[in-house]
Amino acid sequence: NKRLQLSWIEQGSIWITLDDNEAHYCKVMCDSIFGRKNFVTNVVWEKSDSPRMDAKLFSTRHDHILVYAKKVENLKLTRQKSDEIPSHYNKKDKDGNIYYLKSLRAMGGEDRREDRESMYFPLVAPDGSEVFPIRQDGSDGRWRWGKNKIEKESNRIEWSLSKGKYSAYYRIFYKEGLGVPPETIWKYEEVGSNRTSKAEIKAIFGRKAFDTPKPEFLIKKILEISTSQGDIVLDSFLGSGTTSAVAHKMNRKYIGIELGDHATTHCVP
C-alpha cells in the first residue's frame, strides 16, 4: 500500500552518533538536507564511566546523538515510564490531585501584546482589581489563553499575591501513567558506556571487535523512544551488528548494511 508506506516514511526519524570532532559540521549539513525546522534535539550520551588520566587537555566523557525528523509535525515519540512523581509537581488540591503552577502570562517568544492583540485583556483578581499581562520590563504582554478558554477552565486558575500585586497562574495536573518526555542527557548508569559495550562484544565473541561499539541499552533506549513493534529500523553502518540484534529482540523489523568482513564474522552470528 503506497499510501501506508508514505506515512511510515513521513513519520521517520534519523539518529546520528558522533564525537566533538564532527558533530557540529554534521549538524550544519543535516540542516541543509532535512531542514532546520526538522532538527529535534542533540542528545548527550555519557560514553565514558571514568576520566582518561592520559588526556593532554580535556578528558572527553560524552558523544553527541543528533536527532532529525523527516517531518517534525508527524514525529511521534514514546514518553518514558516513571514510577516517581517529578519534584516540580509540588502542590496538591483539596481532592488530593498533585499539580504545579505555570504563569498564565505568555513568556519567551511572541509574548508581546502586538503578537496576539486579542489575548491582551484584564482579569479580575480576588480583591476585585484588574490585572493585565505585563512583561518584566513593564511593557504590555499577552495571556497564554484566550477569553473563551479562561472562562471554560477558570477552575485551573490560581492567584498569587506578592508585594501587594496579584499574578495569575494555571494548574498543570500530574497524570499517572502518562510518563515523562525523554531528556537530552543520558548517563552511563542508565544506557551503558563504551566499557559496557566492549564487555558485551567480548562475552559473545571472546575478543575485542571495535574501539567504540555501542551498548545494547543505548540502542534499546533509542528504539523505545522512536519506534513501535513492527516498525523498520535501518542501520547503514552496522559495525558489530548491535542495532539489528536489539531490534530483533524488540520485535522490530530491521535492515543492516556493513561492507567489512565483520558482516559475516560478527553481524550474522
Order of alpha helices (4+ residues) and beta strands (2+ residues): alpha-beta-alpha-beta-beta-beta-beta-beta-beta-alpha-beta-beta-beta-alpha-alpha-alpha-beta-alpha-beta
